Amino acid sequence: MAVTASPPATRPSAVPSRTGTAAVTAALLLLVTALAVVDITQGTAAVGAPEVWKALTGRADPDDASVIIASRLPRMTAGLLVGAVLGMAGAALQAVSRNVLASPDTLAVNAGSYLALGLAAVTGVSLPLLASSGVAFAGGLVAAAVVLGLSGLGTGTVRLVLAGSALMLGLTAITEALLLLFPQQTEGLYRWNQGSISQNGFDGVLQMVPLGVIGLVGLLLLAPRIDALALGEDAARGLGVPVRATRVTVVVLAALLSAAAVTLAGPIGFVGLCAPALVRPLARRFRGYSRARAGIPVAGLAGAVLVLGSDVLLRAVVPADVAVAVPTGVATSLVGALFLVVMAARVRDSAGAAATDRLRVRSRTAFLTVAAVLVAVLVGVTIAAVLLGDSKLLLGDVVNWAQGRAGRTVGFVLDTRVPRVLAALSAGAALALAGTLVQAVTRNPLAEPAVLGVSGGAALGAVLLVTTVASAGPWSVAGAAFAGAAAGSVVVFGLAARGGFRQNRLVLVGFGTATGSAALISLLIVLTDPFNATKALTWLSGSTYGRTAVDVVPLAAVLAVGVIVAVVRRTELDLLSLDEDTPKLLGLDPARGRLGFLVLSVLLTATAVAAAGTIGFVGLVAPHAARALVGRQHVRVVPVAVLLGASLVCVADLLGRTVIAPAQLGAGLMTAVIGTPYFLQLLVRTRR
């Protein structure tokens, strides 16, 4: 797999106008002030602008003054602080990595902090706020170091996003498992992870302010070195700048700023990514902003505008009693996802379509041996999945059940367990086949339904139906999932097709679509009935819990059609995976063939999501492993990938049902835990 580095940053032509720089800075300050004033006037209590003015002048009713001082002013100042530190952290990270997508989100800093706090919580020790901040700082710093180490500084945006998102998924899965395993010790941690600037008093804000000041002062002291790094490593070394030490110090300071924000308000998504991007056009116009000493503080102002603006917009659009339940992180994630999609569609993608893997030739004997081993593994896994669980059975029990001679208890267990096993097997096979088709026709080894937002669109469509129609059946859920997946696919593949499915654009648009879908799902869950929310959350974790044979029918039908089509049209699939010209020379229409396979992959993904929830990594891992085992011919890749995908999800479902029985973990969580190390290893291997 080829991953091309981002082009070196070039110094933009700018106007050395101090007056213009000062005017723009003043305008930003005025905007922040205006948003802060409006934010104070919004809330559930009937305390408007006149009451706020009276409170500020000491003439307010005691009850009104209490609301303003104890709730609204702390919320506003928390929004200011969180936005400012995240904006500064993002600007610093992007400067030293020379990567416009570096931020606390894409570097998995928030996920690392989340896991660290979860580990601290399970010990049962109650930590003060500053100590919690230290724990979050350590976790975030370790996560950022891992992502930067895996992706490499300055080696391109896609690798950074993928390493960060993969690690984020893995760490979040572990943390959510801790929430299930230790519900009492981690109570409140899930709500904190949604991100909210609501505060009870100024205590938290006052304790985090010194951390923000330390981070800002440290970055300003390093500003000349950061400017030198923007010219390139060789230029920086020529100027006497210690490159490695500067980068490490800046990453530590950025992690400190992020930890302060995470401790105070939980993860507030995409502020660290969007705020520097909003400042970047200003830097092209005014030279002062192109220097770190001015650019980093202004990015902090832009971050404050984003957080406060999102909070104000949310409370203006949604009724106050509902808006109070919507985390601020959801609103900023929606804004950030839209921004990421727009930026990815506009950016000039120099990476091009990925080069194809080296042609590997495997003998027929090797293929048959691999297939036989995988069939044996699948049979063994299936038997184990049927026999093991909260109640352990014997093969004789299964035989009796199949012949209708089992007892009531055994019959009940197998009536509920067998459909779950079938759902896991079918979903794994369908996701693996979908990933194989997408990677082949886009010639992009990083393409995968979950990474590209297809699974997210399917989940959004299904959750929309589940939370609004109480009597939704399996076929209607599958139809809603397909509608969502189709809508997401039109956005992702439509925008990416303009550049010939080039690697960066396809993955970035997909990542933005997936994030936006996740934010919309969170919004739906918050705004709907709590009973439906619980049902949706259980389903979203990638669980097969409660699945019946009827639920598996749509998936099984689509999977059978998909396998037949893939095998029958295997030659066309081989040609499309080579390049754009070879199919044309042989009389094929690449556009029509690509569209057909993409529609089939969307169908497979949608029905898999409808049957087993959102399960990531399978569509990415299984095709890669299949090609490594049997070569690139799809007549061999398709069956091997299907067997691998079915085995992987079935094992994940089995582990999720047994390791903490009678409680259960979703198969999606287990595949994330299993798939993350492989995916990160894949990134390391392809870096060479």
C-alpha positions in Angstrom: 0.0 0.0 0.0 1.4 3.4 -0.9 0.7 6.3 1.3 2.0 9.5 -0.1 3.2 12.2 2.2 1.5 15.6 2.3 3.1 18.2 0.3 5.4 20.5 2.3 3.7 23.5 3.7 4.4 26.7 1.8 4.5 30.1 3.2 1.5 31.9 1.9 1.7 35.4 0.5 0.3 37.7 3.0 0.0 41.3 3.8 2.2 42.6 6.6 -0.7 44.8 8.0 -0.6 45.2 11.7 -3.7 47.4 11.5 -5.6 44.6 9.7 -4.4 42.0 12.1 -5.5 44.1 15.1 -8.8 44.8 13.5 -9.6 41.1 12.9 -8.5 40.2 16.4 -10.7 42.9 17.8 -13.6 41.6 15.7 -13.1 38.1 17.0 -13.0 39.4 20.6 -16.3 41.3 20.0 -17.8 38.2 18.5 -16.8 36.1 21.5 -18.1 38.8 23.9 -21.5 38.9 22.0 -21.8 35.1 22.1 -21.0 35.0 25.8 -23.7 37.6 26.5 -26.3 35.7 24.5 -25.2 32.4 26.1 -25.9 33.9 29.6 -29.4 34.8 28.6 -30.3 31.2 27.5 -31.4 28.4 29.7 -34.4 26.6 31.2 -35.2 29.2 33.8 -37.2 32.3 32.9 -34.2 34.5 33.3 -33.7 36.7 30.2 -31.5 39.7 29.3 -33.2 42.2 31.7 -32.7 39.8 34.7 -29.1 39.3 33.6 -28.5 43.0 33.5 -30.0 43.4 36.9 -27.9 40.6 38.3 -24.7 42.1 36.9 -25.6 45.5 38.5 -26.6 43.9 41.8 -30.4 44.6 41.5 -31.7 41.2 40.6 -34.1 39.0 42.4 -32.1 36.5 44.6 -33.4 33.5 42.8 -32.5 35.0 39.4 -29.1 36.0 40.6 -28.6 32.4 41.9 -29.3 30.9 38.5 -27.0 33.3 36.7 -24.1 33.1 39.2 -24.3 29.4 40.0 -25.2 28.0 36.5 -25.0 30.3 33.5 -21.9 32.3 34.2 -19.9 29.1 35.0 -21.3 27.4 31.8 -20.3 30.4 29.7 -16.8 30.6 31.2 -16.3 26.9 30.8 -17.3 27.2 27.2 -14.7 30.0 26.7 -12.0 28.1 28.5 -12.7 24.8 26.7 -12.9 26.3 23.3 -9.8 28.4 23.8 -7.5 25.6 25.1 -8.8 23.1 22.4 -8.2 25.7 19.7 -4.7 26.4 20.9 -3.9 22.7 21.2 -5.1 22.0 17.7 -3.1 24.8 16.2 0.1 23.7 18.0 -0.4 20.1 16.9 -1.0 21.0 13.3 2.0 23.3 13.3 4.6 20.8 14.6 3.1 17.8 12.6 2.6 19.9 9.5 -0.7 18.1 9.1 -4.0 20.1 8.9 -5.9 17.1 10.4 -3.9 16.9 13.6 -6.0 17.6 16.6 -6.9 16.1 20.0 -9.7 14.1 18.3 -7.6 12.6 15.5 -4.7 11.9 17.8 -7.0 9.9 20.1 -6.1 12.2 23.1 -9.7 12.3 24.2 -10.0 8.5 24.0 -6.8 8.0 25.9 -8.0 10.3 28.6 -11.4 8.5 28.7 -9.7 5.2 29.2 -7.3 6.5 31.8 -10.2 8.0 33.9 -12.1 4.7 33.4 -9.1 2.7 34.8 -8.8 5.1 37.7 -12.6 4.8 38.4 -12.6 1.0 38.6 -10.1 1.2 41.5 -12.8 2.8 43.5 -10.6 5.7 44.6 -12.3 9.1 44.5 -9.9 11.6 43.0 -10.0 15.4 43.3 -10.4 17.4 40.1 -6.7 18.2 39.7 -5.7 14.6 40.2 -8.3 13.5 37.6 -6.8 16.1 35.3 -3.4 14.5 35.8 -4.7 11.0 35.0 -6.5 12.3 31.9 -3.3 14.1 30.9 -1.2 10.9 31.2 -3.7 8.9 29.2 -4.1 11.5 26.5 -0.3 12.0 26.2 0.3 8.2 25.8 -2.4 8.0 23.1 -1.0 10.9 21.2 2.5 9.5 21.3 1.2 6.2 20.0 -0.6 7.8 17.1 2.2 10.1 16.1 4.7 7.2 16.4 2.6 4.9 14.2 1.6 7.5 11.6 4.9 9.4 11.5 5.2 13.2 11.7 4.5 14.8 8.3 3.7 11.6 6.5 0.2 12.5 5.3 -3.3 13.0 6.6 -4.8 9.6 5.9 -2.4 7.7 8.0 -2.8 10.1 10.9 -6.6 9.9 10.7 -6.7 6.2 10.4 -4.2 5.6 13.2 -6.0 8.0 15.4 -9.5 6.7 14.6 -8.4 3.1 15.0 -6.8 3.7 18.3 -9.8 5.7 19.4 -12.2 2.9 18.5 -10.0 0.4 20.4 -9.6 2.5 23.5 -13.2 3.5 23.6 -14.2 -0.2 23.3 -12.1 -1.1 26.2 -13.5 1.8 28.2 -17.1 0.8 27.4 -16.3 -2.7 28.5 -15.1 -1.3 31.8 -18.4 0.5 32.1 -20.2 -2.7 31.7 -17.9 -4.7 34.0 -17.8 -2.1 36.8 -21.1 -0.2 36.5 -21.0 1.1 40.1 -17.4 2.4 40.1 -17.8 4.1 36.7 -21.2 5.6 37.2 -21.4 9.0 35.5 -18.4 8.3 33.3 -20.5 7.6 30.2 -22.4 10.9 30.6 -19.2 12.7 31.0 -17.9 11.2 27.7 -20.7 12.9 25.8 -19.1 16.3 26.5 -21.0 19.1 28.2 -19.9 22.6 29.4 -22.7 22.7 32.0 -21.2 23.5 35.5 -22.3 23.8 39.1 -20.3 26.8 40.2 -16.8 28.1 39.3 -14.7 25.5 41.2 -13.9 23.4 38.1 -13.2 26.4 35.9 -10.9 28.0 38.5 -8.9 24.8 38.9 -8.4 24.4 35.2 -7.4 28.0 34.4 -3.8 27.6 35.6 -3.3 24.6 33.3 -4.6 26.6 30.4 -2.2 29.5 31.3 0.8 27.2 31.6 0.0 25.6 28.2 -0.4 29.0 26.5 2.7 30.5 28.0 4.7 27.4 27.1 3.6 27.5 23.5 4.3 31.2 23.2 7.8 30.7 24.5 8.3 28.0 21.8 6.6 30.0 19.1 9.9 30.9 17.2 10.8 27.2 17.1 7.3 26.3 15.9 7.7 28.8 13.1 11.0 27.3 12.1 9.5 23.8 12.0 6.8 25.1 9.6 9.7 25.7 7.1 10.7 22.0 7.2 13.0 19.9 9.3 16.1 20.7 7.4 15.5 24.4 7.5 14.7 24.2 11.2 17.9 22.3 11.9 19.8 24.9 9.8 18.5 27.5 12.2 19.7 25.6 15.2 16.3 24.4 16.3 16.3 21.0 18.1 13.5 19.4 16.1 12.7 16.3 18.1 12.8 18.1 21.5 10.6 20.9 20.2 8.0 18.5 18.9 7.9 16.5 22.0 7.5 19.6 24.2 4.8 21.0 22.0 2.9 17.7 22.0 3.2 17.5 25.8 1.8 21.1 26.2 -1.0 20.4 23.7 -1.9 17.2 25.7 -1.9 19.3 28.8 -4.3 21.8 27.3 -6.6 19.0 26.0 -6.5 17.3 29.4 -7.7 20.5 31.0 -10.7 20.7 28.6 -11.5 17.0 28.9 -11.4 17.1 32.7 -13.7 20.1 32.8 -16.2 19.3 30.2 -15.5 15.8 28.7 -14.6 15.4 25.1 -15.8 18.3 23.0 -15.2 17.0 19.4 -13.6 18.7 16.5 -12.9 22.1 18.0 -9.2 21.5 17.9 -9.5 20.6 14.2 -11.8 23.3 13.1 -10.5 26.3 15.0 -7.0 26.4 13.3 -8.7 25.8 10.0 -10.8 28.9 10.4 -7.7 30.9 11.2 -5.8 29.6 8.2 -7.5 31.8 5.6 -6.7 34.8 7.8 -3.1 33.8 7.8 -3.1 34.0 4.0 -4.4 37.5 4.2 -2.5 38.8 7.2 1.1 37.8 7.7 0.9 38.2 11.5 -1.4 35.2 11.8 1.0 33.0 10.0 3.3 33.2 13.0 2.7 30.9 15.9 2.9 33.7 18.5 -0.3 35.3 17.0 -1.8 32.3 15.3 -2.1 30.1 18.4 -4.0 32.6 20.6 -6.2 33.5 17.7 -7.0 29.9 17.2 -8.0 29.9 20.8 -10.4 32.7 20.1 -11.8 30.8 17.1 -12.3 27.7 19.4 -14.2 29.8 21.9 -16.4 31.1 19.1 -17.1 27.5 18.0 -18.0 26.2 21.4 -20.1 29.2 22.5 -21.6 29.5 19.0 -22.6 25.8 19.0 -24.1 26.2 22.5 -26.0 29.3 21.5 -27.2 27.8 18.2 -28.4 24.6 19.9 -30.4 26.5 22.5 -31.8 28.8 19.9 -33.0 25.9 17.6 -34.0 23.4 20.2 -36.4 24.1 23.1 -34.5 25.0 26.3 -35.8 22.0 28.3 -34.6 19.6 25.5 -31.4 21.5 24.7 -30.2 21.0 28.3 -30.0 17.3 27.7 -28.0 17.6 24.4 -24.3 17.4 25.1 -22.3 20.3 23.6 -19.9 17.7 22.1 -22.7 16.5 19.8 -23.3 20.0 18.4 -19.6 20.6 17.8 -19.2 17.2 16.2 -22.0 18.0 13.7 -20.3 21.2 12.8 -16.9 19.6 12.6 -18.1 16.7 10.5 -19.6 19.1 7.9 -16.4 21.1 7.9 -14.3 17.9 7.3 -16.5 16.8 4.4 -16.3 20.3 2.8 -12.6 20.5 3.3 -12.0 17.0 1.9 -14.0 17.8 -1.2 -12.1 21.0 -1.8 -8.6 19.8 -1.0 -6.2 18.9 -3.8 -5.5 15.3 -3.3 -2.0 14.6 -4.4 -1.9 11.0 -3.1 -3.8 9.6 -6.1 -5.4 6.2 -6.2 -3.4 3.8 -4.1 -1.0 1.6 -5.9 -2.1 -2.0 -6.1 -0.4 -4.5 -3.8 2.4 -6.6 -5.3 1.0 -9.4 -7.3 1.2 -12.6 -5.2 0.8 -15.9 -6.8 -0.3 -18.8 -4.7 -0.6 -22.3 -5.9 -4.0 -24.1 -6.1 -2.9 -26.4 -3.4 -2.2 -23.5 -1.1 -5.6 -22.1 -1.7 -7.4 -25.4 -1.1 -5.4 -25.9 2.1 -6.2 -22.5 3.4 -9.9 -22.9 2.5 -10.0 -26.3 4.2 -8.4 -25.0 7.3 -10.8 -22.0 7.5 -13.8 -24.2 6.9 -12.6 -26.4 9.8 -12.1 -23.3 12.0 -15.5 -22.0 11.1 -17.2 -25.3 11.9 -15.3 -25.4 15.3 -16.2 -21.9 16.1 -19.8 -22.4 15.2 -20.1 -25.5 17.4 -18.4 -23.7 20.3 -20.7 -20.7 19.9 -23.8 -23.0 20.0 -22.6 -24.9 23.0 -21.0 -22.2 25.2 -22.6 -19.2 26.9 -24.3 -18.5 30.2 -25.6 -22.1 30.0 -23.2 -24.8 28.7 -24.7 -27.5 26.6 -23.5 -30.8 24.9 -23.7 -31.9 21.3 -26.4 -34.4 22.3 -28.6 -31.5 23.5 -28.3 -29.9 20.1 -29.2 -33.1 18.3 -32.2 -33.6 20.6 -33.2 -29.9 20.0 -32.9 -30.4 16.2 -35.2 -33.5 16.4 -37.7 -31.7 18.6 -36.9 -33.9 21.7 -35.1 -31.4 23.9 -36.4 -30.3 27.3 -37.9 -27.0 28.0 -34.7 -25.4 29.4 -32.5 -26.6 26.6 -35.0 -25.7 24.0 -35.3 -22.2 25.4 -31.5 -21.7 25.4 -31.0 -23.0 21.8 -34.1 -21.1 20.5 -32.4 -17.9 21.6 -28.8 -18.8 21.0 -28.8 -20.3 17.5 -30.3 -17.2 15.8 -27.6 -15.2 17.5 -24.9 -17.4 16.1 -26.5 -17.3 12.7 -26.7 -13.5 12.8 -23.0 -13.2 13.8 -21.9 -15.6 11.1 -24.0 -13.9 8.4 -23.0 -10.4 9.5 -19.3 -11.2 9.5 -19.5 -12.8 6.1 -21.5 -9.9 4.6 -19.2 -7.2 6.0 -16.2 -9.0 4.8 -17.7 -9.4 1.3 -18.7 -5.7 1.3 -15.2 -4.7 2.2 -13.7 -6.9 -0.5 -15.9 -5.3 -3.2 -15.3 -1.8 -2.1 -11.5 -2.2 -1.8 -11.5 -3.8 -5.3 -13.5 -1.3 -7.2 -12.0 1.8 -5.5 -8.5 0.3 -5.6 -8.2 1.7 -2.1 -6.8 -0.7 0.5 -8.0 1.5 3.3 -11.6 1.5 2.1 -14.1 -0.2 4.5 -17.8 0.3 5.1 -17.3 1.5 8.6 -14.4 3.8 7.9 -16.2 5.2 4.8 -19.4 6.1 6.7 -21.6 3.5 5.0 -22.2 1.6 8.2 -22.8 4.9 10.0 -25.4 5.9 7.5 -27.1 2.5 7.9 -27.0 2.9 11.6 -28.5 6.3 11.4 -31.4 5.1 9.2 -32.1 2.1 11.4 -31.9 4.2 14.7 -34.3 6.8 13.2 -36.8 4.0 12.6 -36.2 2.2 15.9 -36.7 5.4 17.9 -39.7 6.7 16.0 -41.7 3.5 15.2 -42.2 1.2 18.1 -43.5 -1.8 16.0 -40.7 -1.8 13.5 -40.0 -5.3 12.1 -36.8 -6.8 10.7 -37.6 -6.0 7.1 -38.5 -2.4 7.8 -35.4 -2.0 9.9 -33.3 -3.4 7.0 -35.0 -1.1 4.6 -34.3 1.9 6.8 -30.7 0.8 7.2 -30.4 0.5 3.4 -31.9 4.0 2.9 -29.4 5.4 5.4 -26.5 3.5 3.9 -27.5 4.6 0.4 -27.7 8.2 1.4 -24.2 8.0 3.1 -22.8 6.2 0.0 -24.1 8.9 -2.4 -22.3 11.5 -0.3 -19.1 9.6 0.1 -18.7 7.9 -3.3 -20.2 10.9 -5.1 -17.7 13.3 -3.8 -14.8 10.9 -4.0 -15.6 9.9 -7.6 -14.7 13.4 -8.8 -11.0 12.6 -8.2 -11.2 9.0 -9.3 -11.6 7.6 -5.8 -8.3 9.0 -4.7 -7.2 7.8 -1.4 -7.2 10.9 0.8 -10.5 12.3 -0.4 -12.4 9.0 -0.2 -11.2 8.3 3.4 -11.6 11.8 4.7 -15.1 12.3 3.3 -16.0 8.9 4.7 -14.6 9.8 8.1 -16.5 13.0 8.2 -19.7 11.2 7.2 -19.2 8.6 9.8 -18.6 11.2 12.5 -21.7 13.2 11.4 -23.8 10.1 11.5 -22.6 9.3 15.0 -23.4 12.8 16.2 -26.9 12.6 14.7 -27.5 9.2 16.3 -26.5 10.7 19.7 -28.9 13.5 19.1 -31.7 11.2 18.2 -31.1 9.1 21.3 -31.1 12.1 23.5 -34.3 13.6 22.0 -36.4 10.5 22.0 -38.1 8.2 24.5 -35.7 6.7 27.1 -37.0 3.2 26.4 -36.2 3.5 22.7 -32.9 5.0 23.5 -31.9 1.9 25.5 -33.0 -0.3 22.7 -31.0 1.7 20.2 -27.8 1.8 22.3 -27.9 -2.0 22.8 -28.3 -2.5 19.1 -25.6 0.0 18.2 -23.0 -1.7 20.3 -23.0 -4.5 17.7 -24.9 -6.9 19.7 -26.8 -10.0 18.5 -28.8 -10.0 21.7 -32.5 -10.7 21.1 -32.1 -11.6 17.4 -34.5 -14.2 16.0 -34.4 -16.3 12.9 -36.7 -13.8 11.2 -34.1 -11.0 11.7 -31.5 -13.0 9.9 -33.6 -13.8 6.8 -33.0 -10.4 4.9 -29.3 -10.7 5.6 -29.0 -14.3 4.5 -30.9 -13.5 1.3 -28.6 -10.6 0.4 -25.5 -12.5 1.4 -26.4 -15.4 -0.9 -27.0 -13.0 -3.8 -23.8 -11.2 -3.1 -21.6 -14.3 -3.0 -23.2 -15.5 -6.3 -22.7 -12.2 -8.0 -19.1 -11.8 -6.8 -18.2 -15.3 -8.0 -19.9 -15.0 -11.3 -18.4 -11.6 -12.0 -15.0 -12.4 -10.6 -13.1 -11.6 -13.8 -14.7 -8.2 -14.0 -13.8 -7.6 -10.3 -10.2 -8.6 -11.1 -10.0 -6.1 -14.0 -11.6 -3.2 -12.0 -9.1 -3.7 -9.3 -6.1 -3.3 -11.7 -6.6 0.1 -13.2 -9.0 2.3 -15.1 -7.8 1.5 -18.7 -7.6 -2.3 -18.8 -11.4 -2.9 -18.4 -12.0 -0.4 -21.3 -9.5 -2.1 -23.6 -11.4 -5.4 -23.0 -14.8 -3.8 -23.8 -16.1 -3.4 -20.2 -17.7 -0.2 -18.8 -15.8 0.5 -15.6 -18.3 3.1 -14.3 -21.3 0.7 -14.7 -19.4 -2.2 -13.2 -18.2 -0.1 -10.3 -21.7 1.2 -9.6 -23.1 -2.3 -9.5 -20.6 -3.6 -7.1 -20.9 -0.5 -4.8 -24.7 -0.9 -4.7 -24.2 -4.5 -3.7 -21.7 -3.6 -1.0 -24.2 -1.0 0.3 -26.9 -3.7 0.5 -24.6 -6.1 2.3 -23.6 -3.5 4.8 -27.1 -2.2 5.4 -28.5 -5.7 6.1 -25.6 -6.6 8.3 -26.0 -3.5 10.4 -29.8 -4.1 10.6 -29.2 -7.7 11.8 -26.2 -7.2 14.2 -25.7 -3.5 14.7 -22.5 -1.6 13.9 -19.4 -3.8 13.7 -16.2 -2.2 12.5 -12.9 -3.5 11.2 -14.3 -6.7 9.7 -14.6 -5.2 6.2 -11.0 -4.0 6.4 -9.2 -6.8 8.1 -10.8 -9.8 6.3 -10.0 -8.8 2.7 -6.4 -7.9 3.6 -5.9 -11.2 5.4 -7.5 -13.1 2.5 -5.2 -11.4 -0.1 -2.2 -12.2 2.1 -3.2 -15.9 2.2 -4.3 -16.7 -1.3 -3.2 -13.8 -3.6 -5.3 -11.3 -5.5 -7.6 -13.4 -7.7 -11.1 -12.7 -6.4 -12.3 -16.2 -7.2 -10.1 -17.1 -4.2 -10.2 -13.9 -2.2 -14.0 -13.8 -1.9 -14.6 -17.2 -0.3 -11.6 -16.8 2.0 -12.6 -13.3 3.1 -16.2 -14.5 3.7 -14.9 -17.4 5.9 -12.6 -15.1 7.8 -15.2 -12.5 8.4 -17.8 -15.0 9.6 -15.2 -16.6 12.0 -14.1 -13.3 13.4 -17.5 -11.9 14.3 -18.6 -15.3 15.6 -15.6 -15.5 17.9 -16.2 -11.9 19.0 -19.8 -12.6 19.7 -18.9 -15.8 21.6 -16.3 -14.0 23.8 -18.8 -11.2 24.4 -21.4 -13.7 25.6 -19.1 -15.7 27.8 -16.3 -13.7 29.4 -18.6 -11.8 31.8 -21.6 -14.1 31.7 -24.4 -13.7 32.6 -23.7 -10.0 31.6 -22.7 -9.6 27.9 -20.4 -7.4 25.7 -21.4 -6.5 22.2 -19.7 -8.2 19.3 -18.8 -4.7 18.0 -16.8 -4.0 21.1 -15.0 -7.2 20.8 -14.1 -6.8 17.1 -12.8 -3.4 17.9 -10.6 -4.8 20.6 -9.4 -7.6 18.3 -9.2 -5.6 15.2 -7.4 -2.5 16.5 -4.0 -4.2 17.1 -4.1 -5.8 13.6 -5.1 -2.5 11.9 -2.3 -0.6 13.7 0.2 -3.3 12.8 -1.0 -3.0 9.2 -0.3 0.7 9.3 3.2 0.1 10.7 3.9 -2.5 8.0 2.8 -0.3 5.2 4.9 2.6 6.4 8.1 0.9 5.3 
